[in-house]
Amino acid sequence: MSTKILALDTSTENCSVALLVDDQVYVRSEVAPRDHTKKVLPMVDEVLKEAGLTLAELDALAYGRGPGSFTGVRIGIGIAQGLAFGANLPMIGVSTLEAMAQGSFRLHGATHVAAAIDARMEEVYWGRYRRQESGEWLAVDQECVIAPATLVEQVVADDQAWTMAGTGWDAYADALQPLVLNRTQGDVLYPDSQDIVQVAKFMLQKGQTVPVEESSPVYLRDNVAWKKLPGRE
């Protein structure tokens, strides 16, 4: 059975769209911190035209659910909801931290990834992931927003070599230096839709989709208001 998933992400400085059609992936990606709203829909049009498909022919629409920039996450989910609603597509929210783990595997074959996004306010969005034989990722830690000093206190040493991903490592290099993890350098700074769509493929196979009206962002900080779609409680 053919698998066709469109993914988009605007949760960080990177704006990206990817379309998975079986084993073929059509990708558009650009680091454009202030131009997400201008670029994402043209990217969607480009990948659909390249594949010769319409939104209505897809199986699902995936999106970077966060964590990330509050404004960026809102932009991404709002556009994804609009597209999915118009085409009557189910939605799949994918962790941006897990997406960076997938990106580290795609580029370097990394199977143990420590992802840290600069969350501002002297904190990072944090998560560690271990790749399974199936190709899925197992979360080793619960995703959280945490001060680097607190993270240093809480993480326990192990025998694994963890590939670093995300902007948090450079933003708080001094504060994270004492972290008792065996780390290897990685160059994945941002989540990308070509990795989101690979994670979404497994979620679709397991039926882990939601209707448009039930899709929601993940901020990790509780003090952020989210304007819900009409009809949501």
Stockholm file with secondary structure:
# STOCKHOLM 1.0

chainA/1-233         MSTKILALDTSTENCSVALLVDDQVYVRSEVAPRDHTKKVLPMVDEVLKEAGLTLAELDALAYGRGPGSFTGVRIGIGIAQGLAFGANLPMIGVSTLEAMAQGSFRLHGATHVAAAIDARMEEVYWGRYRRQESGEWLAVDQECVIAPATLVEQVVADDQAWTMAGTGWDAYADALQPLVLNRTQGDVLYPDSQDIVQVAKFMLQKGQTVPVEESSPVYLRDNVAWKKLPGRE
#=GR chainA/1-233 SS CCCEEEEEECSSSEEEEEEEETTEEEEEEEECTTCHHHHHHHHHHHHHHHHTCCGGGCSEEEEEEESSCHHHHHHHHHHHHHHHHHHTCCEEEEEHHHHHHHHHHHHHCCSEEEEEEECSTTCEEEEEEEECTTSCEEESSCCEEECHHHHHHHCCCCSCEEEEESTHHHHTHHHHTTCCSEEECCCCCSCCHHHHHHHHHHHHHTTCCBCGGGCCCCCSCSSCCCCCCTTCC
#=GC SS_cons         CCCEEEEEECSSSEEEEEEEETTEEEEEEEECTTCHHHHHHHHHHHHHHHHTCCGGGCSEEEEEEESSCHHHHHHHHHHHHHHHHHHTCCEEEEEHHHHHHHHHHHHHCCSEEEEEEECSTTCEEEEEEEECTTSCEEESSCCEEECHHHHHHHCCCCSCEEEEESTHHHHTHHHHTTCCSEEECCCCCSCCHHHHHHHHHHHHHTTCCBCGGGCCCCCSCSSCCCCCCTTCC
//
